[in-house]
Amino acid sequence: MDNLDLILEKYHFSQEEKDELLAIIKPFYCHDEFQKRMTNIFPHHGNKTLGMHILDDAAVTYILCKKKKEKKKYYNLHIDLAVKIAMMHDLYTVPWQNNTSIKVKSFFHKHGFRHPVEAVINANYWFPEIFKDDNSAKIMIDGIIHHMWPLPVSSLKHEGINEMELVNYDFVEYLSVQNREYLIASLMRHKIGKISFCRSKYHEGRIMSKADKIVARKELTTTSSIIALITGKNKKLLKGKEDVR
C-alpha cells in the first residue's frame, strides 16, 4: 500500500470521494519535488515527513469542505481550490529542522514567518498551469500566504520581496506580473511592522488553515518537536529518538 492509499484508508473515504480527491492531488503528488518531500530528507513536525503532513492536510481539508458545502453559506465553495492550497501550502525550499545553512538577520524572516512566501513562489514555478486563471490564482495565493493564522507571515517594507532573505529568491522572476501583484497585495494586508497579521480573505484558505491546525495538533506530540518550532533545532531528531505517530 503506497502513501496515498494509506491516507485514503486512514480517513475512510468512499470510492467516489477517493476518485474526487485523487483527481485533484495527483498532479502534485507525482511531481519530483513533492516526492522528494515524501522522504526523510524533509522531516516536518518531529520525524513525520513534509509530504505526509501535506497529504494529511489535503485529506482533512477535503473532509471539512464537504461538510461546509452542506450549508447554504458555502454553496459556492471551491473544494478543488481548497485542496490545492493544502497541497502547496508548505512547499518550502529546504528542510528547516537542524539546518545550520539557513542564516537570516531578521527574526521575522525565520522559517516560520517566511515559508508561506517561499511556498507560493515554488508552487508558481513548479506548477505554473495551476495559476493561469486569475481568480483561482488570487484565492490560492492568499490561502497559502495566510495558512498559519493566527500566526503572522513576513511582510514587506516596500513593494518588493528581495528583502525577505528568501532561500528561493531566484524563482521570483517566474511569477507572472499578475500573480506577483496578488502575492504582494496579500503580504501587505493588515501589515504591522515586518509582519502581516490576518487570515485568508477566502473560505477556501480559511478552511485549509483550520485543517492544518487539526493535523498539526496530532503531530506535535513531543516537547522537542514543539520547541523546534521556535528554535529550529530538534535534538531528539538529531539523535534518532524523535517519534511521531
Order of alpha helices (4+ residues) and beta strands (2+ residues): alpha-alpha-alpha-beta-beta-alpha-alpha-alpha-alpha-beta-alpha-beta-beta-alpha-alpha-alpha
